[in-house]
Amino acid sequence: MNTIAASSFFEPQVIADPFDYYRAWLPKSPVVQLSETMFLVLSYDLCAQATGDVETFSNNFQGALSGAMAEDGDVAAILAEGWPQVDTLLTADPPTHTRFRKLVNLAFSMKRVAAIEEDMRGVVIELIEKMAAAHESGAEVDFVRDFGIPLPVAMIASQIGMTGDDLDKVKRWSDAFVDRLGRMIPKERELECAREVVEFQHFVKAKIDERRANRTDDLLSDLVYAEVDGERPLEDAEILSIMQQLMVAGNETTTSALAGGLLQLIENPDQMAKAVAAADTGNERAIINLVEEVLRTESPTAGMWRIVLKDAELGGVNIPKGAMVQLRYAAANRDPAKYPDPDRFDIERANARSHLAFGKGIHMCVGNMLSRKEMAVAYTELLKRLTDFRVADGHVPSWPPNMLLRGLTTLPISFRRRA
Ligand code: HEM
């Protein structure tokens, strides 16, 4: 196990299945130097510490990333047909970040999440019924394709006034954003992704214009009309940047959590039995803890970049100004110093909620309430209605390589309706 080379981290097979790497490196070096200017932070405490020091560890990494992997001229030409990328939330530092985050927090309130809960339950039940009908007719059911993807897509799409046929577009666009972010794609895909970004921008710009003419009751309208402390409203490019981030950050991550969590339950029948009992008795606290344990163990946002603004020291390792640091939340969430027996999936784990799956500090996930709610409603309704979940015969779950995100792309399953 200890023979895994530090520098092997970004090799596709290690990125796809990084747990041996974490187990090998976390105990001996919570900060791993991958090259002169690239570092990984693996421990819980140091990841948490870095998120709290925004003057040293900056989120303004977009420029550095594109500098390291220079934008191809053909890609740039396609992107020029849309709006410029603006640093608003994930890739902005204070004071810019503070201002945008205030506006988005207002649009993304608990009140809005609560307001859509009943619609959400309706979507969940409809998806379950469709899966059950497909299964009964002998068709293959893929939990990722048939449930994990459509649920978050439907919830975010409803917030920009999209329905029906449009939903496929949302998935296409969010895949393109994620692929661009993960950067492990060939040139052809880069070009395709750039075209998707531009198509998305023109689509949402039309929706923005509709709302300027006629206010509606959704998140996009909230953003179009947002004004805080008498500041100017958001510009088109800013709204587009925010919407893009909501899609990147919100879709694939929630899909991965939903599917990864179901797989954990299937692989751990004792935990499945406890989860079913919680769903049957309406034990919301137990379901909430299940959701937290899924987030801890799955950590769909496995890592996030920081760029180092001044010479720094972290966990005894010197990190020079200008270096790229990846906070590896997935490793931190399995740090044995924080979580005894960290690889065990235990839905009653007392400190499950302390995980860093949503990050920490000023950039902590703005959509955390929404995705937590989606997961809780999904598991409750799935376990109440279906039983005897199994991974389809012959299928071996696998995770495609992506530098930041980790999730199943397919999970064929079988099950039965409950009597
Ligand atoms: C299980 C699902 C999700 C996970 C695991 C996740 C994870 C994360 C993490 C780790 C961060 C912090 C990144 C950093 O440290 O720099 C983050 C930020 C963010 N997330 Fe999520 N997220 C999820 C769902 C969502 C949803 C549903 C939305 C919105 C629809 C969303 C929107 C965002 C945005 C906009 C940011 C940037 C916030 C900022 O920089 O202030 N996420 N997310």
Boltz pocket constraint, residues with backbone or C-beta under 6 A from the ligand:
constraints:
  - pocket:
      binder: B
      contacts: [[A, 51], [A, 59], [A, 89], [A, 90], [A, 91], [A, 92], [A, 101], [A, 156], [A, 242], [A, 245], [A, 246], [A, 247], [A, 249], [A, 250], [A, 251], [A, 253], [A, 254], [A, 257], [A, 299], [A, 300], [A, 301], [A, 304], [A, 305], [A, 329], [A, 356], [A, 357], [A, 358], [A, 359], [A, 360], [A, 362], [A, 363], [A, 364], [A, 365], [A, 366], [A, 367], [A, 368], [A, 370], [A, 371]]
      max_distance: 6.0
